[in-house]
C-alpha cells in the first residue's frame, strides 16, 4: 500500500509540474489561494475590530494561523477522501490541487515583465510591474534597485512558491502542500515588521519560518548545484551561501538569496522601504558583477534548473524505495 502511494504521488506531482510549466496560472482561474487570501483578510479585519491591545492582537494572529492551516488542509483532504471511490477523479483532482500550489511559470512570467519594461527603457512601467510581485515600495527605485528586487523575489519565491510546496506534496500529497500555501500566504499578507503588522503578523511569520526551515535550505543547495548554468561556480556558490546565510531578518530567506547571489556573482540585499518604513538589511554575495537586467533572466534559469534537479532527486529516491520494497 505504501509503495503504491509513493509511486502514484510521484506520478501526480510530475504531471502537476508539467502542467505548471505549460500553462502556469491562467487569468480568471478560480485559484484556491485567492480564497485563502480572502479568508485571511476577513479574519484580520474581524480580529482587529475586537482586539483591545497589542498583546491580544498578537494572539489573534495565532488564531488566524490555526484557522487558516486547518481549513487549507481539511478542504482538499475531505474532497480527496470523498473521491477515493473513483481512481481517475481522485488523481485528477489531486494533480489539479498540487498544480495550484506551484508557481514556476507565473513567477518567471511576472519577473520577465519587469525585464522587458527595463529593456524598453520604461522605468515607470518597470516599477509598476515590480510592485505587483514585491511588498516593498517601488515608486522611486533606481534601475539597479529594481533589478535587485526582481532577482531577490525570484530567489525567495523559488523556495516559497516551488521547492517548498513540492517538498510538502512529496511528504503528504495535495492537502499538506495546500496547508503550506495557506501558511505562506498568511506570511505574505501579515508577516511584516512594520508597526501595522508587527503584532498580528508575529505568529504567521514564525510559523512560516518553521515550515520553510528545511525547504529554504534544500533550495539553497539546489541553486548552488545548478550554478554552472549561469557561468557560476558550485563551490563558490556554496561558500557564499554558508557565509551569508544569516544576513537576513528571516532565518530562511538568506539561503536562496545568497545562493542566487553566489551563482550570479552579484550582490543582493540592502535597504528597502515597506509601507513607508525603512527596513535595513545586510547584503549577500560579492559584487563581482554590477547588477544588469540580464540577471533577471539568469535568476529564472536558476529557478527552473533547481526545480528540475529537485524532481530528479525525488525520482531517484522513489526508484530506490521501489527497489528496497521488492
Residue pairs with C-beta under 8 A, 6 or more apart in sequence:
2 325
3 321
3 322
3 325
3 326
6 318
6 321
6 322
7 318
7 322
8 91
9 169
9 170
9 173
10 314
10 315
10 318
11 91
12 91
12 94
12 95
12 98
12 173
12 174
13 98
13 166
13 169
13 170
13 311
13 314
14 311
14 315
15 95
16 95
16 96
16 98
16 99
16 102
16 169
17 99
17 102
17 104
17 166
17 307
17 311
19 95
19 99
20 99
20 102
20 103
20 104
20 105
21 104
21 105
22 105
23 105
24 103
24 104
24 105
24 106
24 109
25 31
25 100
25 103
25 105
25 106
31 100
32 72
32 97
32 100
32 178
32 181
33 100
33 181
33 185
36 68
36 71
36 72
36 181
36 182
36 185
37 185
37 189
39 67
39 68
39 71
40 64
40 68
40 185
40 186
40 189
40 190
41 189
43 63
43 64
43 67
43 68
44 64
44 189
44 190
44 200
47 57
47 60
47 61
47 63
47 64
47 200
48 57
48 60
48 200
50 60
51 57
51 60
51 200
54 198
54 199
55 199
57 199
57 200
58 199
58 200
58 202
58 203
59 203
60 200
61 190
61 199
61 200
61 201
61 202
61 203
61 204
62 202
62 203
64 186
64 190
64 200
64 203
64 204
65 183
65 186
65 203
65 204
65 207
68 182
68 183
68 185
68 186
69 179
69 182
69 183
69 207
71 182
72 178
72 179
72 181
72 182
72 183
73 175
73 176
73 178
73 179
73 182
74 175
75 178
76 97
76 174
76 175
76 178
77 175
79 93
79 97
80 90
80 93
80 94
80 97
80 173
80 174
80 175
83 89
83 90
83 93
84 90
93 174
94 173
94 174
97 174
97 175
97 177
97 178
98 165
98 169
98 173
98 174
98 177
100 178
100 181
101 165
101 169
101 174
101 177
101 178
101 180
101 181
102 161
102 162
102 165
102 166
103 157
103 161
103 162
104 161
104 162
104 303
104 304
104 307
106 161
107 133
107 153
107 154
107 157
107 158
107 161
107 162
107 303
108 154
108 300
108 303
108 304
110 129
110 132
110 133
111 133
111 150
111 153
111 154
111 296
111 299
111 300
112 296
112 297
112 300
113 129
114 126
114 129
114 130
114 133
114 146
114 150
114 296
115 150
115 293
115 296
115 297
117 123
117 125
117 126
117 128
117 129
118 126
118 143
118 146
118 147
118 293
119 293
123 143
123 146
126 143
126 146
127 138
127 139
127 141
127 146
128 138
130 138
130 141
130 146
130 149
130 150
131 138
131 139
133 150
133 153
134 149
134 150
134 153
135 188
135 192
135 274
136 149
136 272
136 273
136 274
137 272
137 273
137 274
137 275
137 276
138 146
138 149
141 149
143 293
144 290
144 291
147 291
147 292
147 293
147 295
147 296
148 268
148 270
148 291
149 272
150 296
150 299
151 260
151 264
151 266
151 268
151 291
151 295
151 296
151 299
152 257
152 260
152 268
152 269
154 260
154 296
154 299
154 300
154 302
154 303
155 223
155 256
155 257
155 259
155 260
155 261
155 268
155 299
155 302
156 253
156 256
156 257
158 219
158 223
158 256
158 260
158 302
158 303
158 306
158 307
159 212
159 215
159 216
159 219
159 220
159 252
159 253
159 255
159 256
160 184
160 212
160 215
161 184
162 303
162 306
162 307
163 215
163 218
163 219
163 222
163 306
163 307
163 310
164 180
164 184
164 211
164 212
164 215
164 216
164 219
165 177
165 180
165 181
166 177
166 307
166 310
166 311
166 314
167 214
167 215
167 218
168 176
168 177
168 179
168 180
168 211
168 215
169 176
169 177
170 314
180 211
183 204
183 207
183 208
183 211
184 208
184 211
184 212
186 204
186 207
186 208
187 201
187 204
187 205
187 207
187 208
189 204
190 197
190 200
190 201
190 204
190 205
191 197
191 201
191 204
191 205
191 208
192 198
192 201
192 274
192 275
193 249
193 274
193 279
194 274
194 275
194 277
195 277
196 275
209 250
209 251
209 252
212 252
213 251
213 252
215 252
216 252
216 253
216 255
216 256
217 252
217 255
218 310
219 255
219 256
219 259
219 306
220 241
220 245
220 255
220 256
220 258
220 259
221 259
222 305
222 306
222 309
222 310
223 237
223 241
223 256
223 259
223 260
223 263
223 302
223 306
224 234
224 237
224 238
224 241
224 259
224 262
224 263
225 234
225 309
226 263
226 302
226 305
226 306
226 309
227 233
227 234
227 236
227 237
227 259
227 262
227 263
227 302
228 234
229 301
229 302
229 305
230 263
230 264
230 298
230 301
230 302
231 265
232 262
232 263
232 264
232 265
236 262
237 259
237 262
237 263
238 262
239 262
240 258
240 259
240 261
240 262
240 284
240 285
240 286
241 255
241 258
241 259
241 262
243 258
244 254
244 258
244 261
244 282
244 283
244 284
244 285
245 254
245 255
245 258
246 254
247 254
247 258
247 269
247 281
247 282
247 283
247 284
248 254
248 257
248 269
248 281
248 282
248 284
249 279
249 281
254 284
257 268
257 269
257 284
258 268
258 284
258 285
260 268
260 285
260 299
260 302
261 267
261 268
261 269
261 284
261 285
261 286
262 285
262 286
263 298
263 302
264 285
264 289
264 295
264 298
264 299
264 302
265 285
265 286
265 288
265 289
266 285
266 287
266 288
266 289
266 290
266 291
266 295
267 283
267 284
267 285
267 286
267 287
267 291
268 283
268 284
268 285
269 281
269 282
269 283
269 284
269 285
270 281
270 283
271 278
271 279
271 280
271 281
272 278
272 279
272 281
273 279
289 295
